[in-house]
Amino acid sequence: LIKGKNIADWWGTKDMPEAKVAWSGENPDSHQVVGLYIMPWVNPNPDKLIKSIDFVSGIQPVPILVAITGIVK
């Protein structure tokens, strides 16, 4: 994940080169727009089974996974 390329803050969302805004709405406390992104990811080793996904972040933004869809061949 690369900030500004496929991950960003949820305040003031906008499309990025590798991620698009999937949902946006108004935060009722601040009346500012917040949103979630959608990003396709292709397994670089499709012949290997994905057993887990780890998010490790030392800086902002902190990655949050809301949903995931996979295809089993």
C-alpha positions in Angstrom: 0.0 0.0 0.0 1.3 3.4 -1.0 -0.1 6.6 0.5 -1.7 8.8 -2.2 -1.5 6.0 -4.8 -3.8 3.4 -3.4 -4.5 4.4 0.3 -5.4 7.7 1.8 -7.2 9.4 4.7 -11.0 8.9 4.7 -11.5 12.7 5.2 -12.0 14.5 1.9 -11.8 11.4 -0.3 -10.8 11.6 -4.0 -9.9 9.1 -6.6 -6.3 8.0 -6.8 -4.2 6.3 -9.5 -4.8 2.8 -8.1 -7.9 3.2 -5.9 -11.3 4.8 -6.5 -13.8 6.2 -4.0 -16.4 3.4 -3.4 -18.6 5.2 -0.9 -18.7 8.7 0.6 -21.0 10.5 3.0 -21.2 13.2 5.5 -19.8 12.8 9.0 -22.7 13.9 11.2 -20.5 15.3 13.9 -18.2 17.5 11.7 -20.4 17.8 8.6 -17.3 16.9 6.5 -17.3 14.3 3.7 -15.7 11.0 4.6 -15.3 7.9 2.3 -14.0 4.5 1.6 -11.9 3.3 -1.3 -12.0 0.2 -3.5 -8.7 -1.2 -4.9 -8.2 -4.3 -7.0 -5.3 -6.5 -6.1 -4.0 -9.3 -8.2 -2.1 -12.1 -6.5 1.4 -12.1 -7.9 1.6 -15.8 -7.3 -1.8 -17.1 -8.4 -0.7 -20.8 -8.0 -0.2 -20.2 -4.3 -3.0 -20.2 -1.8 -3.4 -17.0 0.3 -3.7 -18.1 3.9 -3.6 -14.7 5.6 -3.2 -11.0 5.0 -1.2 -8.7 7.4 -1.4 -5.0 7.5 1.6 -3.4 9.1 1.8 0.4 9.3 4.2 2.7 11.1 2.8 5.9 9.8 -0.6 7.5 8.8 -2.9 6.5 7.2 -3.6 3.3 9.1 -5.0 0.7 6.7 -8.5 -0.6 7.5 -10.0 -3.5 5.6 -13.8 -3.2 5.4 -14.5 -6.1 3.0 -12.6 -8.5 0.7 -13.6 -10.7 -2.2 -11.6 -13.5 -3.6 -11.8 -15.9 -6.5 -10.8 -19.6 -6.0 -9.7 -21.4 -9.1 
